[in-house]
Amino acid sequence: MSYGLTQEEIAVSELQVGMYVSQLDRPWLETPYLVEGLLVRSQADIDELARYCSRVWIDREKSVPEALARTPVRPGSTVRTDPATSRTEAARFRGVTVYRDRHPVEQELPAAREAGTVAGRVLEQIRDGLERSPGVRIELAREASEALRESIERNPDALMLLARLRDSGDVLYDHSLKVSVHLLALGRHLGLSRAELSILGLGGLLMDIGKMRLPDELLGRGGRLSPDQRRELRRHVEYGEAILQQSHGIPEGVYEIVAQHHEREDGRGYPRGLVANQINAFARMAAIADSYEEMLAGGGPVMTPHEALMELREGARWGLNSALVDQFTHCVGLFPVGSLVELDNGEVAIVLSHRRAQRFMPRVMRILDPSHTPYPDPLELDLADRDPESEGARRQIRCGLPAGAYGIDPARYYL
């Protein structure tokens, strides 16, 4: 049965507890819902939906059978095509690039691992080069960013998984790689061209190049900084601009990312206090990816990826672009690949990969059983499938967990 044939349009007033809402009569991003798709669990859910839309599409295959028994399919009812196909056609009409996963995560992991290795090696070469000359050899940086871009195009989950687990001990290198990966993934999600993705990937790698001019004791510091230390840290933007000005062949978009990734929509950013549309679009994207990674770096209170995304949404009220924050949330998912989660039966798992339109039902690797005892062999589970061990019910994510919860090191399963 095709996905589209399970969709039926009904009025919100006809919804029943147990129905699965797959689409609304308005874009999801215009509502408070952070993911596409909603299982109706109470009358309160129905009342909340009624505040934002009048008609919805339910997925009969994903709904509880008892709920459907009360509302059989009506003759002549409207059937909607596959939402993913509709989005693809709309994207093609707008002239943006349509990307499809060409490899499963497992197949892409070796290439993603090699791309990360190349990026780390190139950043080291850039640092060594800056000790001898003031500029950057752009051909080296391009080699790294293109390797990352090609992997992201084939399947972004592989590199996002490895980036989340990466801990080389060098804060600056790890942060640059993670920002570059997430910028590329966001650009792919938005349907940007390959040339634009190349700028984003290169900009992410070089965004904090000015920090290579800072004293080592300022990098990776936790806790509060003194006013003098804060002023010196902020100078990394100035240093980065100076380095790029002495380099040859730097695309303008890359320069704008380096110069503006700490500017904010309300004018409270630095170094120039730009506002709203004065900020380059790529720099706006970089500000989000940079902020997200800073929250997960451990310099302040330890956050789960889910908590960091919620904090980003709060930040969108004052300084980050709210529309791009919503897109970033959809891009990485509420429970990003590589993050630890607890399922509704108490099992602990690592998120392996996402469906692009249903990120609340990822594929996971179960590490600990409900009593939090390690499984002898990890067990994979697609949360979109019914779990034979639970009488056919679907397992769900109860909550995200901080890195290192229960002593788990996800990196040992992949790195």
Secondary structure, 3 states (H helix, E strand, C coil): CCCHHHEEEEEHHHCCCCCEEEEECCCHHHCCCCCCCEECCCHHHHHHHHCCCCEEEEEHHHCCHHHHHCCCCCCCCCCCCCHHHHHHHHHHHHCCCCCCCCCCHHHHHHHHHHHHHHHHHHHHHHHHHHCCCCCCCHHHHHHHHHHHHHHHHHCHHHHHHHHHHCCCCCHHHHHHHHHHHHHHHHHHHHCCCHHHHHHHHHHHHHCCHHHHHCCHHHCCCCCCCCHHHHHHHHCHHHHHHHHHHCCCCCCHHHHHHHHHCCCCCECCCCCCCCEHHHCCHHHHHHHHHHHHHHHHCCCCCCCCHHHHHHHHHHHCCCCCCHHHHHHHHHHHCCCCCCCEEEECCCCEEEEEECCCCCCCCCEEEEEECCCCCEEEEEEEEECCCCCHHHCCCCCCEEEEECCCHHHCCHHHHCC
